[in-house]
């Protein structure tokens, strides 16, 4: 979507791409939310709190990614930085406040979700102000977005899937000490990747 928007000059086609991509994000957000909510329903606290929170977080952050794509296409660094700052700062603030006032683990989990909800509301307001937000659905446009998106994301799928599988297997098959070692190793790998990624 980001590439298509950066290359497109026709306002009507831009609106069609924006509207269709946002509609697809809403659909995938609802599906993901439903799946995670069902898993949380059959889980026990405190795990269920974390999954409920992640269900909310996933749905709203998924749509916020779409708002970010619109600004990346316009190379609007101020809006990109503002949304990123609000996304991270609000999650931290809400979680800290809910823990301090006595909600414990549930407060930390749902504070994380509350922060992303507020960040999305602000992001939508910014996109509306800048005339970047359109709601609509075009089947041809949807096919083009999905075909290109699936192909591009397939190349990154392994980098996301492998650490997740390692963590899940470690949680079920290894001791707490072994899980800690693997988690720290993955964290160091991520840090090195972030530092070296601008060079690639």
C-alpha positions as CSV (number, residue, x, y, z in Angstrom):
1,X,0.0,0.0,0.0
2,X,2.8,2.4,0.9
3,X,4.6,1.9,-2.4
4,X,1.3,2.2,-4.4
5,X,0.4,5.4,-2.7
6,X,3.8,7.0,-3.1
7,X,3.7,6.3,-6.9
8,X,0.1,7.2,-7.5
9,X,-0.9,10.8,-8.5
10,X,-4.6,10.4,-9.3
11,X,-6.6,11.6,-6.3
12,X,-9.5,9.2,-7.0
13,X,-7.2,6.2,-7.3
14,X,-5.5,7.2,-4.1
15,X,-8.8,7.4,-2.3
16,X,-9.7,4.0,-3.6
17,X,-6.4,2.4,-2.4
18,X,-6.7,4.1,1.0
19,X,-10.3,3.1,1.5
20,X,-9.8,-0.5,0.4
21,X,-6.7,-1.0,2.4
22,X,-8.3,0.4,5.5
23,X,-11.3,-1.8,5.0
24,X,-9.1,-4.9,4.7
25,X,-7.3,-3.9,7.9
26,X,-10.6,-3.6,9.7
27,X,-11.6,-7.1,8.5
28,X,-8.4,-8.7,9.5
29,X,-8.5,-6.9,12.9
30,X,-11.9,-8.3,13.6
31,X,-11.0,-11.8,12.6
32,X,-7.8,-11.7,14.7
33,X,-9.7,-10.2,17.7
34,X,-12.3,-13.0,17.5
35,X,-9.7,-15.8,17.4
36,X,-7.7,-14.3,20.3
37,X,-10.8,-13.5,22.3
38,X,-12.0,-17.2,22.0
39,X,-8.6,-18.5,23.1
40,X,-8.7,-16.1,26.1
41,X,-12.2,-17.2,27.0
42,X,-11.0,-20.8,27.5
43,X,-7.8,-19.8,29.3
44,X,-7.2,-19.3,33.0
45,X,-6.1,-16.0,34.7
46,X,-3.6,-14.4,34.6
47,X,-2.9,-15.8,31.1
48,X,-6.5,-14.9,30.0
49,X,-5.9,-11.3,31.0
50,X,-2.8,-11.1,28.8
51,X,-4.6,-12.7,25.8
52,X,-7.7,-10.5,26.2
53,X,-5.3,-7.5,26.2
54,X,-3.4,-8.7,23.2
55,X,-6.7,-9.3,21.3
56,X,-7.6,-5.6,21.8
57,X,-4.0,-4.5,21.2
58,X,-3.8,-6.5,17.9
59,X,-7.0,-5.2,16.5
60,X,-6.2,-1.5,17.1
61,X,-2.5,-1.7,16.4
62,X,-3.3,-3.4,13.1
63,X,-5.3,-0.4,12.0
64,X,-2.7,2.0,13.3
65,X,-0.1,0.4,11.0
66,X,-2.3,1.3,8.1
67,X,-2.5,5.0,9.2
68,X,1.3,4.9,9.5
69,X,1.6,3.6,5.9
70,X,-0.4,6.6,4.6
71,X,2.2,8.9,6.2
72,X,5.2,6.9,5.1
73,X,3.9,7.2,1.5
74,X,3.8,11.0,1.9
75,X,7.2,11.0,3.7
76,X,5.6,13.0,6.5
77,X,8.3,12.5,9.2
78,X,6.6,14.7,11.8
79,X,3.3,12.7,11.7
80,X,5.2,9.3,11.7
81,X,7.3,10.4,14.7
82,X,4.3,11.8,16.6
83,X,2.2,8.6,16.1
84,X,5.2,6.4,17.1
85,X,5.9,8.5,20.3
86,X,2.2,8.5,21.3
87,X,1.8,4.7,20.7
88,X,4.7,3.9,23.0
89,X,4.3,6.6,25.6
90,X,0.6,6.1,26.1
91,X,1.0,2.3,26.5
92,X,3.6,2.9,29.2
93,X,1.6,5.6,31.0
94,X,-1.7,3.7,31.1
95,X,-0.1,0.5,32.3
96,X,1.9,2.3,35.0
97,X,-1.2,4.2,36.2
98,X,-3.4,1.0,36.4
99,X,-0.7,-0.9,38.2
100,X,-0.2,1.9,40.7
101,X,-3.9,2.2,41.5
102,X,-4.1,-1.5,42.3
103,X,-5.1,-3.4,39.2
104,X,-1.9,-5.5,39.1
105,X,-1.2,-7.8,36.2
106,X,-4.6,-7.1,34.6
107,X,-4.0,-3.4,34.9
108,X,-0.6,-3.7,33.1
109,X,-2.2,-5.8,30.3
110,X,-5.2,-3.7,29.7
111,X,-3.2,-0.4,30.1
112,X,-1.1,-1.7,27.2
113,X,-4.3,-2.0,25.1
114,X,-5.8,1.3,26.3
115,X,-2.7,3.1,25.1
116,X,-2.9,1.8,21.6
117,X,-6.6,2.6,21.4
118,X,-6.0,6.3,22.3
119,X,-3.0,6.4,19.9
120,X,-5.3,5.0,17.1
121,X,-8.0,7.6,17.8
122,X,-5.3,10.4,17.5
123,X,-3.9,8.8,14.4
124,X,-7.4,8.7,12.8
125,X,-7.9,12.3,13.7
126,X,-4.6,13.3,12.1
127,X,-5.4,11.3,9.0
128,X,-8.8,12.9,8.8
129,X,-7.3,16.3,9.1
130,X,-4.8,15.7,6.4
131,X,-7.5,14.2,4.1
132,X,-5.9,10.7,4.2
133,X,-8.7,8.7,5.6
134,X,-11.3,7.2,3.3
135,X,-13.6,4.2,3.9
136,X,-14.6,2.1,0.9
137,X,-14.0,-1.2,-0.8
138,X,-13.1,-2.1,-4.4
139,X,-12.7,-5.8,-5.3
140,X,-10.1,-5.2,-8.0
141,X,-8.1,-3.0,-5.7
142,X,-8.4,-5.5,-2.9
143,X,-7.1,-8.3,-5.1
144,X,-4.1,-6.2,-6.1
145,X,-3.3,-5.3,-2.4
146,X,-3.7,-8.8,-1.2
147,X,-1.6,-10.4,-4.0
148,X,1.3,-8.0,-3.6
149,X,1.0,-7.9,0.2
150,X,1.1,-11.7,0.6
151,X,4.1,-12.0,-1.7
152,X,6.1,-9.3,0.2
153,X,5.1,-10.5,3.7
154,X,6.1,-14.1,2.8
155,X,9.7,-13.0,2.7
156,X,9.5,-11.7,6.3
157,X,7.3,-14.4,7.7
158,X,10.2,-16.6,8.8
159,X,11.9,-13.9,10.8
160,X,8.7,-13.4,12.8
161,X,7.7,-17.1,13.0
162,X,11.0,-18.6,14.1
163,X,11.4,-16.6,17.4
164,X,7.7,-17.2,18.2
165,X,8.0,-20.9,17.8
166,X,11.2,-21.0,19.8
167,X,9.6,-19.1,22.6
168,X,6.5,-21.3,22.7
169,X,8.5,-24.5,22.6
170,X,10.8,-23.2,25.3
171,X,7.9,-22.3,27.5
172,X,6.5,-25.9,27.4
173,X,9.6,-28.0,27.2
174,X,12.4,-26.2,29.0
175,X,13.1,-24.9,32.5
176,X,12.7,-21.2,33.5
177,X,16.5,-20.8,33.3
178,X,16.7,-22.1,29.8
179,X,13.8,-19.9,28.7
180,X,15.5,-16.9,30.2
181,X,18.7,-17.7,28.3
182,X,16.8,-18.0,25.0
183,X,14.8,-14.8,25.6
184,X,18.0,-12.8,26.4
185,X,19.7,-14.2,23.3
186,X,16.8,-13.2,21.0
187,X,16.7,-9.8,22.6
188,X,20.4,-9.3,21.9
189,X,19.9,-10.5,18.3
190,X,17.1,-7.9,17.9
191,X,19.2,-5.1,19.3
192,X,22.1,-6.0,16.8
193,X,19.6,-6.1,14.0
194,X,18.2,-2.7,14.8
195,X,21.7,-1.2,14.9
196,X,22.8,-2.8,11.7
197,X,19.6,-2.5,9.7
198,X,20.3,1.1,8.5
199,X,23.5,-0.2,6.9
200,X,21.7,-2.8,4.7
